Amino acid sequence: MPTEAAAHHTPLEVAGNPKWKSLNALTIFVSAFLLFQVEPLVAKLILPWFGGVAAVWMVCLLFFQLVLLLGYVYAHLLTRHFEPRTQGWLHAGLLAASLLVLPILPKDSLKPLGPEHPALHILWVLALTVGFPFFLLSATSPLLQAWLASARKDSDVYRFYALSNAGSLLGLLSYPTLVEPRLSTVRQGWGWSLGYATFAAACGVIAVSQRGAFARRREANATPSDWNTRALWMALPACSSALLLAVTNHISQNIAAVPLLWVIPLSLYMLSFILCFESSRRYPRTFLLRLLGVALGGMAYALSLSLGALPFWLMIALFCVGLFVCCMFCHGELARLKPDPAELTSFYLLSSLGSVAGAAFVAILAPQIFSGFYELHVGLALCALLVILVHRRDPSSPFHQAGWRPAWWVTNALVAVLIVSVLVLARDESKESKQMVRNFYGVLRESDEVAPNVVLLKGDSQTEHADLRFRRLTNGTISHGLQFLAPSRRDQPTSYYSTNSGVGLALRSLRTRRPLRVGVIGLGVGTIAAYGRPGDNYTFYDVNPLVVNLAEQDFRFLRDSKAHVAIELGDARLTLERQPPQHLDLLAVDAFCGDSIPVHLLTVEAFQLYFRHLRADGILAVHVSNRYLYLEPVVAAAAQKLGKDAMLIVNPDDDAKEIFLSRWVLLASRGVFSELPDIEKAGKPAGGSTRVKLWTDSYSSLFAVMK
């Protein structure tokens, strides 16, 4: 009978069945796809809770790599210490139990209550929300590959690793382009949960089908990998992982804070895995070795401050290409070191451990021990050192050929020069700033400069322009404000906050009323406090304690303000949600994160919260200056939804006075602006856009507002 014949299939026959192999391949692909769909989804859900800063994504990456490691540990222990039938039923039971945590939507009770260390709280939230499903998804690829390797006579199971990374890449690219623009986060969460349940069912079928003994272990002619090889299993992925995060930090913080820019480095990182593990022919070792020298030297030279005037797109291209070449070296050499399939789970376990170590160095350790973004310098030096270590121990290396000996010594010398150069660059960079400090939220640089191109006109007094020095605070490429050092000029509002700016015009127009109550989301150096008068109350909301310290200690706007000044530390929206109505005359939203206001401060729910704290005739001022995003339609859509008037105020720049071109949108209840003629005269109605949908807490898309 057919059923009796099926019951006598051996594991080898089952594994060799093309349909069975296809089911395993599809399950591995889907698991990887779901992994990289849930990463940006969950990160987006919790981003507003922690100030909307880029560092939240870095900690999320660390969490996902850490859980990936735990998944590999589980796969290794399961296949080494349990019988095949027990393995299958145990894994199937865990898959069934994981369905109880669906849907993967974080609960409001997990929101932070104060300014505690964000990294640990982020890890806790992620663990409770998506930790269990992510853990089982992470274990899928090594576990299914191990089951196939135990029953098959060939060792091509490593190609499934390339397939897994292809699924990851598809998941990564499809989320911002296809999923995010079309679905709310709630629907995304439920859709992902449904996809996970389907995957769990398929993987459970595979698991309980692991009947019989898998007799095959190590091939007779295979020897265990030595500890030097195992050390490289960890060192190579540690280097590529550290470079991935370090390059992402560098190009988004120090070159250009372009939205979604992080997708490019991560895609190149995964593409290198796909190419190197799909076939050895994809890694032309000798050619890549020459290219690696150019890439390392080019990136080290590009770190020089003298290249800051190059176009940002050229710098981004240079570092992305350089990262891809470095990853091709690391992952190509890792693929060359892959062991007999009997050691498959050990190989994946140690490789994942290295990736976690590299990510932890950048996301956790570097902000504690470095005052700047020096992890990229360390990553380049480590990559150069690995070139020497890998080729020194490999008898098949071209450097061991007679004609290559001079090249070997030249390579050693170049590596030494590169390592010294990047360390010197890091030292010189720190000397360029008056002060440089760093924490979870980024690197803050304080510098003393001189206003350029000041020309005295007839009638100007010499003393007015006698001292052109000013102090600036920057975070990456973004200015947080500046202040003239001369006592006669230090109370002048500068940068985006001049008297003709949207916020300056609003404050001047409101002065005819009672003493003002003003709220400001985003402290910077406290420039807006310069508008304060006796009897006024100004409250600043900021998430970064270092910004508060520098504004209070090294700038005088807060100290010299005639108003009463208070500071609320923590995410502004969470703080305002906990506070009773503040009856503000003006609330300014100016919380820069990179080159954009955090998304959670631009949703219609956020605007409803702002107007709850404003008086009936109060004004909401939203700063929308941005090089890469057209944020005016987003604010206009919220104003239309809430029945508010919206006026766009644009002021020109003035280099002599260190005033920047700025764009502010002022919102108020119907009829308020008609009583403020200066605002009506200077502004124009803010324009919307038919292609920009209303942003809510469950929906937002950057693609529609990119310039």
C-alpha positions as CSV (number, residue, x, y, z in Angstrom):
1,M,0.0,0.0,0.0
2,P,1.2,3.5,-0.7
3,T,1.0,4.5,3.0
4,E,3.2,1.6,4.0
5,A,5.8,2.6,1.4
6,A,5.8,6.1,2.6
7,A,6.3,5.0,6.1
8,H,9.5,3.2,5.1
9,H,11.1,6.3,3.5
10,T,14.6,6.9,5.0
11,P,15.7,10.4,6.0
12,L,18.0,10.4,2.9
13,E,15.1,9.6,0.6
14,V,13.0,12.3,2.1
15,A,15.7,14.9,2.0
16,G,16.5,14.0,-1.6
17,N,12.9,14.5,-2.7
18,P,12.9,17.6,-4.9
19,K,9.5,18.7,-3.4
20,W,10.8,18.3,0.1
21,K,13.9,20.2,-0.7
22,S,11.8,23.0,-2.2
23,L,9.7,23.2,0.9
24,N,12.8,23.6,3.1
25,A,14.2,26.2,0.7
26,L,10.9,28.1,0.7
27,T,10.6,28.0,4.5
28,I,14.2,29.3,4.9
29,F,13.5,32.1,2.4
30,V,10.2,33.1,4.1
31,S,11.8,33.1,7.6
32,A,14.6,35.4,6.4
33,F,12.0,37.6,4.6
34,L,9.9,37.9,7.8
35,L,13.0,38.7,9.9
36,F,13.8,41.8,7.8
37,Q,10.2,42.8,7.6
38,V,9.8,42.9,11.3
39,E,13.0,44.7,12.0
40,P,12.0,48.1,10.5
41,L,8.4,47.6,11.5
42,V,9.1,47.2,15.2
43,A,11.8,49.9,15.1
44,K,9.3,52.3,13.6
45,L,6.7,51.4,16.3
46,I,9.0,52.2,19.2
47,L,11.0,55.0,17.6
48,P,8.7,57.8,18.9
49,W,9.1,56.5,22.5
50,F,12.9,57.3,22.5
51,G,13.1,60.7,20.8
52,G,13.1,59.4,17.2
53,V,16.9,59.5,17.0
54,A,19.0,57.3,14.6
55,A,20.6,55.6,17.6
56,V,17.4,53.7,18.3
57,W,17.9,51.9,15.0
58,M,21.5,51.0,16.0
59,V,20.3,49.5,19.2
60,C,17.5,47.6,17.3
61,L,20.2,46.1,15.0
62,L,22.2,45.0,18.0
63,F,19.1,43.4,19.5
64,F,18.3,41.5,16.3
65,Q,21.9,40.3,15.9
66,L,21.9,39.2,19.6
67,V,18.7,37.2,19.2
68,L,20.0,35.8,15.9
69,L,23.0,34.5,17.9
70,L,20.7,33.0,20.5
71,G,18.8,31.3,17.7
72,Y,22.0,29.8,16.4
73,V,23.0,28.7,19.9
74,Y,19.6,26.9,20.2
75,A,20.0,25.2,16.7
76,H,23.5,24.1,17.7
77,L,22.5,22.6,21.1
78,L,19.3,21.1,19.7
79,T,21.1,19.2,16.9
80,R,24.0,18.1,19.1
81,H,22.2,16.9,22.2
82,F,18.8,15.6,21.2
83,E,17.6,12.7,19.1
84,P,16.1,13.7,15.7
85,R,12.5,12.9,16.7
86,T,12.9,14.9,19.9
87,Q,14.4,17.8,18.0
88,G,11.4,17.9,15.7
89,W,8.7,17.8,18.3
90,L,10.5,20.2,20.6
91,H,10.9,22.8,17.9
92,A,7.3,22.3,16.7
93,G,6.1,22.8,20.3
94,L,8.1,26.1,20.6
95,L,6.6,27.3,17.2
96,A,3.1,26.6,18.6
97,A,3.8,28.4,21.8
98,S,5.2,31.5,20.0
99,L,1.8,32.0,18.4
100,L,0.5,33.1,21.8
101,V,2.5,36.4,21.7
102,L,0.9,37.5,18.4
103,P,0.2,40.2,17.2
104,I,3.6,41.8,17.6
105,L,2.4,45.3,18.6
106,P,4.2,46.9,21.6
107,K,1.9,47.8,24.5
108,D,1.7,51.3,25.8
109,S,2.6,50.1,29.3
110,L,6.1,49.6,28.0
111,K,6.7,53.2,27.2
112,P,9.6,54.8,29.2
113,L,8.6,56.9,32.1
114,G,11.7,59.1,32.5
115,P,15.2,59.8,31.1
116,E,16.6,56.4,32.0
117,H,19.3,54.9,29.8
118,P,17.4,54.3,26.5
119,A,19.5,51.4,25.2
120,L,18.6,49.0,27.9
121,H,14.9,50.0,27.8
122,I,14.8,49.5,24.0
123,L,16.3,46.0,24.4
124,W,13.7,45.2,27.0
125,V,10.8,46.4,24.9
126,L,12.0,44.4,21.9
127,A,12.4,41.3,23.9
128,L,8.9,41.4,25.2
129,T,7.3,42.4,21.9
130,V,9.0,40.3,19.2
131,G,11.8,38.4,21.0
132,F,10.2,34.9,20.9
133,P,9.1,34.8,17.2
134,F,12.3,36.5,16.1
135,F,14.3,33.8,18.1
136,L,12.6,31.0,16.3
137,L,12.9,32.7,12.9
138,S,16.6,33.1,13.5
139,A,17.0,29.4,14.3
140,T,15.3,28.3,11.1
141,S,18.1,28.6,8.5
142,P,20.8,26.8,10.5
143,L,18.4,24.2,11.9
144,L,16.9,23.2,8.6
145,Q,20.3,23.2,6.9
146,A,21.6,20.9,9.7
147,W,18.7,18.5,9.2
148,L,19.3,18.4,5.5
149,A,23.0,18.0,5.9
150,S,22.5,15.1,8.3
151,A,20.6,13.2,5.6
152,R,22.3,14.2,2.4
153,K,25.6,13.0,0.9
154,D,26.5,16.4,-0.6
155,S,27.6,19.6,1.2
156,D,25.8,22.2,-0.9
157,V,23.6,23.1,2.0
158,Y,25.7,26.3,2.5
159,R,23.9,27.6,-0.6
160,F,20.8,27.9,1.5
161,Y,22.7,30.6,3.4
162,A,22.8,32.7,0.3
163,L,19.1,32.0,-0.2
164,S,18.5,33.1,3.3
165,N,20.3,36.4,2.7
166,A,18.3,36.9,-0.5
167,G,15.1,36.6,1.5
168,S,16.5,39.1,4.0
169,L,17.4,41.6,1.2
170,L,13.9,41.3,-0.4
171,G,12.3,41.9,3.0
172,L,14.5,44.9,3.7
173,L,13.9,46.6,0.3
174,S,10.2,45.8,0.1
175,Y,9.3,47.3,3.5
176,P,10.0,51.0,2.7
177,T,8.9,50.8,-0.9
178,L,5.8,48.5,-0.9
179,V,4.6,47.9,2.7
180,E,5.1,51.1,4.6
181,P,3.5,53.5,2.0
182,R,0.4,51.4,1.8
183,L,-0.4,50.0,5.2
184,S,-0.8,51.4,8.7
185,T,1.5,50.0,11.3
186,V,-1.4,48.2,12.9
187,R,-2.2,46.4,9.7
188,Q,1.5,45.8,9.2
189,G,1.6,44.1,12.6
190,W,-1.4,41.9,11.9
191,G,-0.2,41.1,8.4
192,W,3.2,40.1,9.6
193,S,1.7,38.0,12.4
194,L,-0.5,36.2,9.9
195,G,2.6,35.5,7.7
196,Y,4.4,34.2,10.8
197,A,1.6,31.9,11.7
198,T,1.7,30.4,8.1
199,F,5.5,30.0,8.4
200,A,5.2,28.4,11.8
201,A,2.8,25.8,10.3
202,A,5.1,24.9,7.4
203,C,8.2,24.8,9.7
204,G,6.3,22.6,12.2
205,V,5.5,20.1,9.4
206,I,9.1,19.9,8.5
207,A,10.1,19.6,12.1
208,V,7.8,16.7,13.0
209,S,8.8,14.9,9.7
210,Q,12.3,14.4,11.0
211,R,11.8,10.7,11.6
212,G,14.5,8.1,11.9
213,A,18.1,8.4,12.8
214,F,20.5,10.7,11.0
215,A,23.5,8.5,10.9
216,R,25.7,10.7,8.9
217,R,28.1,12.8,11.0
218,R,31.5,13.9,9.9
219,E,32.9,12.5,6.7
220,A,35.8,10.1,7.2
221,N,38.4,12.3,5.6
222,A,37.2,15.5,7.4
223,T,39.1,16.9,10.3
224,P,37.8,19.2,13.0
225,S,38.6,22.9,12.4
226,D,41.4,24.3,14.5
227,W,41.0,27.2,16.9
228,N,42.8,29.6,14.6
229,T,40.2,28.9,12.0
230,R,37.4,29.3,14.5
231,A,38.8,32.6,15.6
232,L,38.6,33.8,12.0
233,W,34.9,32.6,11.9
234,M,34.3,35.2,14.6
235,A,36.8,38.0,13.5
236,L,35.7,38.3,9.9
237,P,32.0,38.8,10.5
238,A,32.8,41.0,13.5
239,C,34.8,43.3,11.2
240,S,32.1,43.5,8.5
241,S,29.3,44.0,11.2
242,A,31.3,46.8,12.8
243,L,32.0,48.5,9.5
244,L,28.4,48.3,8.5
245,L,27.2,50.2,11.5
246,A,30.2,52.5,11.5
247,V,29.8,53.5,7.9
248,T,26.0,53.9,8.4
249,N,26.7,56.2,11.3
250,H,29.4,58.2,9.4
251,I,27.4,58.9,6.2
252,S,24.1,59.7,8.0
253,Q,25.7,61.8,10.8
254,N,28.8,63.4,9.2
255,I,28.0,63.5,5.5
256,A,24.3,63.8,4.9
257,A,21.3,62.9,7.0
258,V,19.3,61.6,4.0
259,P,16.2,59.7,5.0
260,L,16.3,55.9,4.5
261,L,20.0,56.2,3.6
262,W,20.7,53.3,6.0
263,V,19.1,50.9,3.6
264,I,22.0,51.2,1.1
265,P,24.8,50.0,3.4
266,L,22.7,47.2,4.8
267,S,21.7,46.0,1.3
268,L,25.3,46.0,0.2
269,Y,26.2,44.0,3.3
270,M,23.7,41.3,2.6
271,L,24.5,41.3,-1.1
272,S,28.1,40.4,-0.3
273,F,26.8,37.4,1.8
274,I,24.6,36.3,-1.1
275,L,27.5,36.5,-3.7
276,C,30.1,34.8,-1.5
277,F,28.0,31.9,-0.2
278,E,26.2,31.2,-3.5
279,S,29.3,30.2,-5.3
280,S,33.1,30.5,-4.8
281,R,33.4,31.9,-8.3
282,R,31.6,35.1,-7.0
283,Y,34.7,35.9,-5.0
284,P,37.7,36.7,-7.2
285,R,40.2,36.7,-4.5
286,T,43.3,38.2,-6.1
287,F,41.3,41.0,-7.8
288,L,39.4,41.8,-4.6
289,L,42.7,42.0,-2.7
290,R,43.9,44.8,-5.0
291,L,40.5,46.5,-4.8
292,L,40.5,46.2,-1.0
293,G,43.7,48.2,-0.8
294,V,42.2,51.0,-2.9
295,A,39.0,50.9,-0.8
296,L,40.7,51.0,2.6
297,G,43.1,53.8,1.4
298,G,40.3,55.8,-0.2
299,M,38.0,55.6,2.9
300,A,40.9,56.5,5.2
301,Y,41.8,59.5,3.0
302,A,38.1,60.5,2.8
303,L,38.0,60.8,6.6
304,S,40.4,63.7,6.3
305,L,38.7,67.0,7.2
306,S,40.2,68.6,4.1
307,L,37.7,66.6,1.9
308,G,34.6,68.1,3.6
309,A,33.9,70.3,0.5
310,L,33.4,67.4,-1.8
311,P,29.7,66.8,-3.0
312,F,27.9,64.7,-0.4
313,W,26.7,62.2,-3.0
314,L,30.3,61.5,-4.0
315,M,31.3,60.9,-0.4
316,I,28.3,58.6,0.2
317,A,29.2,56.6,-3.0
318,L,32.8,56.3,-1.9
319,F,32.0,54.9,1.5
320,C,29.2,52.6,0.3
321,V,31.5,51.1,-2.4
322,G,34.3,50.9,0.1
323,L,32.0,49.1,2.6
324,F,30.9,46.6,-0.1
325,V,34.5,45.8,-1.0
326,C,35.4,45.3,2.7
327,C,32.4,43.0,3.2
328,M,33.2,41.0,0.1
329,F,36.7,40.4,1.6
330,C,35.3,39.4,5.0
331,H,32.5,37.3,3.7
332,G,34.5,35.8,0.8
333,E,37.2,34.7,3.2
334,L,34.6,33.4,5.6
335,A,33.0,31.3,2.8
336,R,36.4,29.9,2.0
337,L,36.7,28.7,5.7
338,K,33.3,27.0,5.9
339,P,33.7,23.6,7.4
340,D,32.3,20.1,6.7
341,P,28.5,20.2,7.2
342,A,28.9,18.3,10.4
343,E,30.2,21.5,11.9
344,L,27.6,23.7,10.2
345,T,25.9,24.8,13.4
346,S,29.2,25.6,15.1
347,F,30.2,27.7,12.1
348,Y,27.0,29.7,12.1
349,L,27.1,30.1,15.9
350,L,30.6,31.5,16.0
351,S,30.0,33.7,12.9
352,S,26.9,35.1,14.6
353,L,28.9,35.7,17.8
354,G,31.4,37.7,15.8
355,S,28.6,39.8,14.2
356,V,27.1,40.6,17.6
357,A,30.5,41.6,19.0
358,G,31.0,44.0,16.1
359,A,27.6,45.5,16.5
360,A,27.9,45.8,20.3
361,F,31.2,47.6,19.8
362,V,29.6,50.3,17.7
363,A,26.2,50.5,19.3
364,I,27.1,50.1,23.0
365,L,30.8,50.3,23.7
366,A,31.9,53.1,21.3
367,P,29.6,55.8,22.7
368,Q,31.0,55.0,26.2
369,I,34.7,55.2,25.4
370,F,34.9,57.5,22.4
371,S,34.1,61.2,22.2
372,G,33.6,61.1,18.4
373,F,32.6,58.6,15.7
374,Y,36.0,56.8,15.8
375,E,34.7,53.3,15.4
376,L,35.0,53.7,11.7
377,H,38.7,54.3,12.1
378,V,39.0,51.2,14.3
379,G,37.0,49.1,11.7
380,L,39.3,50.1,8.9
381,A,42.4,49.3,10.9
382,L,40.9,45.9,11.9
383,C,40.0,45.1,8.3
384,A,43.6,45.9,7.2
385,L,45.0,43.7,10.0
386,L,42.8,40.8,9.0
387,V,44.2,40.9,5.5
388,I,47.6,40.1,7.0
389,L,46.3,37.4,9.3
390,V,44.2,35.6,6.7
391,H,46.9,35.5,4.0
392,R,49.7,34.7,6.4
393,R,48.1,31.5,7.6
394,D,46.7,30.4,4.2
395,P,49.2,28.3,2.1
396,S,47.1,28.9,-1.0
397,S,47.4,32.7,-0.7
398,P,49.2,34.3,-3.7
399,F,51.6,35.9,-1.3
400,H,53.1,32.5,-0.6
401,Q,54.2,32.3,-4.3
402,A,57.8,33.1,-5.0
403,G,57.1,36.1,-7.2
404,W,54.8,37.7,-4.6
405,R,57.2,37.9,-1.7
406,P,58.1,41.6,-2.3
407,A,54.4,42.4,-2.6
408,W,53.9,40.7,0.8
409,W,56.3,43.1,2.5
410,V,54.9,46.1,0.7
411,T,51.4,45.0,1.9
412,N,52.6,44.7,5.5
413,A,54.1,48.2,5.3
414,L,50.9,49.7,3.7
415,V,48.8,48.1,6.4
416,A,51.0,49.6,9.1
417,V,50.8,53.0,7.4
418,L,47.0,52.7,7.2
419,I,46.6,51.8,10.8
420,V,48.8,54.7,11.9
421,S,47.0,57.1,9.6
422,V,43.5,56.4,10.8
423,L,44.6,56.8,14.4
424,V,46.3,60.2,13.6
425,L,43.1,61.3,11.7
426,A,41.1,60.5,14.8
427,R,43.4,62.5,17.0
428,D,43.4,65.5,14.6
429,E,39.6,65.4,14.4
430,S,39.3,65.8,18.1
431,K,41.6,68.8,18.1
432,E,39.5,70.7,15.6
433,S,36.7,71.1,18.2
434,K,36.7,73.2,21.3
435,Q,34.8,70.4,22.9
436,M,33.4,67.1,21.7
437,V,31.2,64.8,23.7
438,R,29.1,61.8,22.9
439,N,26.3,59.7,24.3
440,F,23.5,57.5,23.0
441,Y,22.0,60.3,21.0
442,G,25.1,61.2,19.0
443,V,28.2,63.3,19.0
444,L,28.0,67.0,19.9
445,R,30.8,69.3,18.7
446,E,31.4,72.7,20.1
447,S,33.6,75.1,18.1
448,D,34.6,78.8,18.2
449,E,34.5,80.4,14.8
450,V,34.5,83.9,13.1
451,A,31.7,85.3,11.0
452,P,32.8,85.4,7.3
453,N,32.7,88.2,4.7
454,V,31.6,91.0,7.0
455,V,31.7,94.4,5.2
456,L,31.2,97.6,7.1
457,L,28.7,99.9,5.4
458,K,28.4,103.6,5.7
459,G,26.8,104.4,9.0
460,D,27.8,101.1,10.7
461,S,29.6,101.6,14.0
462,Q,33.0,99.9,14.3
463,T,32.1,98.5,17.7
464,E,29.1,96.7,16.5
465,H,31.2,94.4,14.3
466,A,34.4,94.6,16.3
467,D,34.1,91.1,17.6
468,L,33.0,88.6,15.0
469,R,33.6,85.5,17.0
470,F,30.8,83.1,17.8
471,R,30.4,79.6,19.3
472,R,28.5,76.9,17.4
473,L,27.1,73.5,18.5
474,T,26.7,70.8,15.9
475,N,25.4,67.3,15.8
476,G,27.0,65.6,12.7
477,T,26.2,68.0,9.8
478,I,23.3,69.7,11.6
479,S,23.8,73.0,13.5
480,H,22.0,73.1,16.9
481,G,22.5,76.9,17.1
482,L,25.2,79.5,17.7
483,Q,25.9,82.6,19.8
484,F,28.1,85.6,19.3
485,L,30.7,85.9,22.0
486,A,30.8,89.7,22.2
487,P,28.7,90.9,25.2
488,S,27.1,93.5,22.9
489,R,25.9,90.8,20.4
490,R,25.4,87.7,22.3
491,D,21.7,88.4,22.9
492,Q,21.0,88.5,19.1
493,P,18.9,85.6,17.9
494,T,20.9,83.8,15.2
495,S,20.7,80.8,12.8
496,Y,17.1,79.7,12.2
497,Y,15.6,81.9,14.9
498,S,16.1,85.5,13.7
499,T,13.5,88.2,14.3
500,N,12.2,87.7,10.7
501,S,11.9,83.9,11.1
502,G,8.6,82.3,11.6
503,V,9.1,81.8,15.3
504,G,10.7,85.2,15.8
505,L,7.8,86.9,14.0
506,A,5.2,85.0,16.1
507,L,6.9,86.0,19.4
508,R,7.2,89.6,18.4
509,S,3.5,89.7,17.3
510,L,2.3,88.1,20.6
511,R,4.2,90.6,22.7
512,T,1.3,93.0,22.7
513,R,-0.6,90.6,24.9
514,R,-0.1,89.5,28.5
515,P,3.2,88.0,29.6
516,L,3.8,84.9,27.5
517,R,3.9,81.3,28.3
518,V,6.1,79.6,25.7
519,G,7.0,76.0,25.1
520,V,9.9,74.9,22.8
521,I,10.4,71.2,21.7
522,G,14.1,71.0,21.1
523,L,16.6,73.0,23.1
524,G,19.6,73.4,20.9
525,V,21.7,76.2,22.5
526,G,18.5,77.9,23.8
527,T,18.5,80.7,21.2
528,I,14.7,81.2,21.5
529,A,15.2,82.2,25.1
530,A,16.7,85.5,23.8
531,Y,13.1,86.7,23.2
532,G,12.1,86.3,26.8
533,R,10.9,89.3,28.8
534,P,10.3,89.8,32.5
535,G,7.2,87.9,33.5
536,D,7.4,85.4,30.6
537,N,7.8,81.7,31.2
538,Y,9.8,79.6,28.7
539,T,9.8,75.8,29.0
540,F,12.2,73.8,26.8
541,Y,11.7,70.0,26.1
542,D,14.7,68.0,25.1
543,V,15.6,64.3,25.2
544,N,19.4,64.7,25.3
545,P,21.0,65.5,28.6
546,L,24.3,66.5,27.0
547,V,22.5,69.2,25.0
548,V,21.1,70.6,28.2
549,N,24.5,70.6,29.9
550,L,26.2,72.4,27.0
551,A,23.4,74.9,26.6
552,E,23.6,75.8,30.3
553,Q,27.4,75.8,30.7
554,D,28.9,77.1,27.5
555,F,26.2,79.3,26.0
556,R,24.4,82.2,27.7
557,F,21.0,82.4,26.1
558,L,19.4,80.5,29.0
559,R,21.3,82.3,31.7
560,D,20.8,85.8,30.2
561,S,17.2,85.4,29.3
562,K,14.9,87.9,31.2
563,A,12.2,85.2,31.3
564,H,11.8,82.4,33.7
565,V,13.3,79.4,32.0
566,A,12.6,75.7,32.8
567,I,13.8,72.5,31.1
568,E,11.9,69.2,30.9
569,L,14.3,66.3,30.1
570,G,12.8,63.4,28.1
571,D,10.9,62.9,24.9
572,A,8.7,65.9,24.4
573,R,5.6,64.1,23.3
574,L,5.6,61.6,26.1
575,T,6.2,64.5,28.6
576,L,3.4,66.6,27.2
577,E,1.1,63.5,27.3
578,R,1.7,63.2,31.1
579,Q,1.3,67.0,31.8
580,P,-2.0,68.8,32.4
581,P,-2.8,71.6,29.8
582,Q,0.0,74.2,30.0
583,H,-2.1,77.1,28.5
584,L,0.8,78.2,26.2
585,D,0.7,81.3,24.0
586,L,3.2,79.7,21.6
587,L,4.6,76.2,21.2
588,A,7.6,75.8,18.8
589,V,8.4,72.3,17.4
590,D,12.1,72.3,16.5
591,A,13.4,68.9,17.5
592,F,15.9,68.1,14.9
593,C,17.1,64.5,14.5
594,G,19.7,64.4,11.8
595,D,18.1,66.5,9.1
596,S,14.5,65.9,9.9
597,I,12.0,66.4,12.7
598,P,11.2,63.0,14.2
599,V,8.1,61.6,12.5
600,H,6.2,61.1,15.7
601,L,6.1,64.9,16.2
602,L,4.3,65.4,12.9
603,T,1.4,63.1,13.2
604,V,-2.2,64.4,13.6
605,E,-2.3,62.9,17.1
606,A,0.8,64.9,18.0
607,F,-0.9,68.1,16.6
608,Q,-4.0,67.4,18.7
609,L,-1.8,67.1,21.8
610,Y,0.0,70.4,21.0
611,F,-3.3,72.3,20.7
612,R,-4.5,70.8,24.0
613,H,-1.6,72.7,25.6
614,L,-2.2,75.9,23.7
615,R,-4.6,78.7,24.6
616,A,-7.5,79.2,22.2
617,D,-5.7,82.1,20.5
618,G,-2.2,80.4,20.8
619,I,0.2,79.7,17.9
620,L,1.9,76.5,17.0
621,A,5.2,77.1,15.1
622,V,6.7,74.1,13.3
623,H,10.2,74.3,11.8
624,V,10.2,72.6,8.4
625,S,13.6,73.6,7.0
626,N,15.0,70.5,5.4
627,R,17.4,69.7,2.5
628,Y,15.8,66.3,1.6
629,L,12.2,66.3,2.8
630,Y,9.3,68.6,1.8
631,L,7.5,68.7,5.2
632,E,5.2,71.6,4.5
633,P,2.4,69.4,3.0
634,V,2.5,67.2,6.1
635,V,1.9,70.1,8.4
636,A,-0.8,71.5,6.0
637,A,-2.6,68.2,6.0
638,A,-2.7,68.1,9.8
639,A,-3.9,71.7,9.9
640,Q,-6.7,71.0,7.5
641,K,-7.8,67.9,9.4
642,L,-8.0,69.9,12.7
643,G,-9.6,72.9,11.1
644,K,-6.7,75.3,11.7
645,D,-5.2,78.1,9.6
646,A,-1.6,77.5,8.4
647,M,0.8,80.2,7.3
648,L,4.3,79.6,5.8
649,I,7.0,82.0,6.8
650,V,10.3,82.0,4.9
651,N,13.2,84.3,5.8
652,P,16.4,84.8,3.7
653,D,19.9,84.1,5.1
654,D,22.4,86.8,6.2
655,D,26.0,85.5,6.5
656,A,27.2,88.6,8.3
657,K,24.7,88.1,11.1
658,E,24.9,84.3,11.0
659,I,21.2,84.0,10.1
660,F,20.2,81.0,8.1
661,L,17.4,80.7,5.6
662,S,14.5,79.0,7.4
663,R,11.0,77.8,6.7
664,W,8.4,77.8,9.5
665,V,4.7,76.9,9.3
666,L,2.5,78.7,11.9
667,L,-0.8,77.1,12.9
668,A,-3.6,78.7,14.8
669,S,-7.4,78.6,15.2
670,R,-9.6,80.3,12.6
671,G,-9.4,84.1,12.8
672,V,-6.3,84.3,15.0
673,F,-3.9,85.5,12.2
674,S,-6.4,88.2,11.1
675,E,-5.6,89.9,14.4
676,L,-1.9,89.7,13.8
677,P,-1.2,91.7,10.6
678,D,2.6,91.3,10.7
679,I,2.2,87.5,10.2
680,E,-0.4,87.8,7.5
681,K,1.8,90.3,5.7
682,A,5.0,88.2,5.9
683,G,3.5,84.8,5.2
684,K,1.3,82.9,2.8
685,P,-1.0,80.0,3.3
686,A,0.9,76.7,3.6
687,G,0.3,74.5,0.6
688,G,-0.8,70.9,0.7
689,S,-0.2,68.1,-1.8
690,T,-2.6,65.5,-3.2
691,R,0.1,62.8,-3.0
692,V,0.9,63.4,0.7
693,K,-1.6,61.5,2.9
694,L,-2.3,62.6,6.5
695,W,0.3,61.3,8.8
696,T,-1.0,59.4,11.9
697,D,0.6,57.4,14.6
698,S,-0.2,54.3,12.5
699,Y,0.8,55.7,9.1
700,S,3.6,57.7,7.7
701,S,5.8,57.5,4.6
702,L,8.9,59.4,3.7
703,F,8.8,58.5,0.0
704,A,5.9,60.9,-0.6
705,V,7.7,63.9,0.8
706,M,11.2,63.3,-0.5
707,K,12.5,66.2,-2.6
